Amino acid sequence: MGSLVELESVLRRAFRLKSPESIHEANIVLASFLNACPGQSAALNSVLQECYHDKKVVVDKPTLELFIHCLSAIKDHLQPTAISQIWWDLVLRPALRKERMSATHTRRARELVVRGLGEEPGSGAFRERLLQIYLGDLPNPISSEDAVETVGLEEEDKEAKTRWKDSLTGLLLEDGVEHPEVRDVLRFCICVSLKGPISTCSPLLTPSS
């Protein structure tokens, strides 16, 4: 498979049909293309965006998992800003928040998010956004109002909320491992959040040079 146009055709078919056969074919063709044309890996970012906005593509769990598989395959060629400014909102956040994905797809999605927190302009803003989501979406264990809301949730909603909590916690932990320079800052912000607004942390979330 040496043509990006041919690969795009196979991917579009897989995203539209989402049959096991079409997804299997897409995975094989993608691997073959990346092996034969590694220099064109970055161009797949634009192809995948076009596939996402294809009006015939319905974005559901199989679609999100295929996107995660493709993005993970070209992860080393993706700019962190492509993840933080595009794929977080389109694929990674809905996948981690709403879907019961396999452990493999969950791990790949987290790895992509951590790459989006790489050391380049904008990483601090993305890290701050993640922390705001983390603190805003987690119930306060000492809040009776949050406790009542949790009781009112359906079991499926409770499980989804737990998965989302676990995903966000895992992301922050992995971010701290990959970027030790912000590990203490993340810990500090979580502690501060119990006493004051998150804005207290904002100036600290960009790694120092």
N, C-alpha and C positions, 0 to 999 in steps of 0.2 A: 504494500500500500504506500505509493509515493506521492499521492495527490491530496492536498488539503481539501479540495473541492469534493473528491470522492469520500473522504472521511466525514465531511460535514453532512453529506447525503445519508450515510449510514447512521450517524448520530441522530439526525432529525427523525429518521424512521424509528429508531429505538425510543426516542423521547415521545413520539406520537403513539406508537403501538404498545410499548412497555410489556411486550410479551417476553417470556424467558428466552426464546430463540433470538429475537431482535437485540435484546440486551447482551446476550452472550456474544453475538456477532460483533456488536459495537465494542465490547471489551477486547476481543481478539484483534479487530482492525486497529483500534487505538494503540494497543501495545506494539503492533507491527509498524504502525506509522511512526511512533516515537523512537523505535529502534532504528528505523531506516532514515528518518529525517529529524534528528534531535534539534537541529538548528531552527526548526519551525514550531517548536513547542510553544513559544510565547504567543504565536499567532492564534493558537487554539483558544486563548482567552476571549478574543473577539468572536470566534465561531460559537463558543458556548453561550455568550451573551445573546447572539442572534437566535440560537436555538431556544433559549429561555423565553424570548419575546415572540416566538412563533405562535400565532393565534391558534394553531391546531394542537399545541402542547398544553395539556392539563397538568398543573403542578401539584402532585400528590407524593406520597411516600416513595414509590418506586422511582419517580422522576427525580426527587431530591437525592436519593441514594446514588443514582447514576451520575448526577452532577457532582456529587462528592467524590465518587470514584474518579471521574475525569479530572477534576481539579486537583485531587491528590496526586494523580499521575504527572501533572505538570507543576506541582507545588514549587519545585526548586527554580522554576522559570517565571513564577508569578511575582510581580511587585507587591510588597506588603500593602500598598495603598489600594491595589485591585481587590484585595480581600476585605480590608476595612471599610472601603467606600462603596463597593459593589456587591461582593458575594456574601458578606455578613447579612445584609438585609434581604437579598434575594433567596439565598439557599441556607446558609449556616444557622442563622437564628431560628427560622421556622423549623428546620430539621431538628435542632437540639431542643427546642421548646415544645413542639407539638407531637412529634412522631416517636414511636417506640422502635428505634432503629437497632440493628445488630451492633454488637460490641465493636466490630471492625469499623463500621461506618461512623459510629460515635467517636472512636479514637481518631479516625482520619479527619473528621470535622473539627475536633479540638486542635489537632496538629495544624490545620489550616488557619484557625483563629490565632494560635500562638505565632505563626509566621506573620500574620497581620500586625502583630505587636513588635515587629522587628525594629531595629535601631535606625530609623529614618524619620524625617519630618512628618508629623501626623500621628506617630505611634502613641505619643502621650495623650492626645485627644481621644484616640480610640480606646486606650486603657481607661481613661476617665469615664468614657461612655459605658464601658463594660461594668465598671464598678458602680456607676449610677444605677444601671439595670439590676445588678446583683443586690444592691441595698434596697432598691425600690420594690423588687419582686419577692423578697424573702419576708415571711411574716415575722413579726417581733414576738419572741417566745413569752414575753411578759405582758403582751397586749391582749386584753380580753376581747377587743373588737376583732383582731385578727383571728383569735381562737374561734369566735362565733362564725366568721366567714369560712374558716376551714371546715367546721362541722357541717356547714350548709352545702359543701361541695359533693358532687357525685364521686363514687369511688374512682372512676376513670379520670376525673379531673384532678383528684388528689394524687393519683399516680403520675399524671403529667406534670403536676406542680413539683413533685418530688424529683422527677427526672430532670426538670429544668434547674432546680436547686443544685442537684448533684453535678450537672453539666457546668454551671457557672462556677461552682466551688472548684471543680477540677481544672477549669480554665485558669483561674487565679493561681492555683497551686503550680500548674505547669508554667505559667508566666513567670512566677517567682524563681522556678528552677532554671528556666532558660535565660532569664535576665535578673541575676542576683542583685544588680544595682537598684532594683525597685522592690525587692522582697520586703524589706523593712517598712517601706512606704505603704505597701498594700496592707500589711499587718496594722500599721498605725491608723490608716484610714478606716479600717473595719472597727477598730476600738473607738475612734473618734465618732463614728456614726451613731454609737449608742448614746452620745452626749450632745452632739451638735450636728449642723448641716454638713453635707458632703463637700460644700464649697471650701471648707477648711483644708481639704486635701488637694484641691485642684492644682495649685502651683507646684505641687510636689510630684506629680505623676509623670513628668517627662524625665527620662534618664539624663543624668548630668553627663556632660562630655568629658 
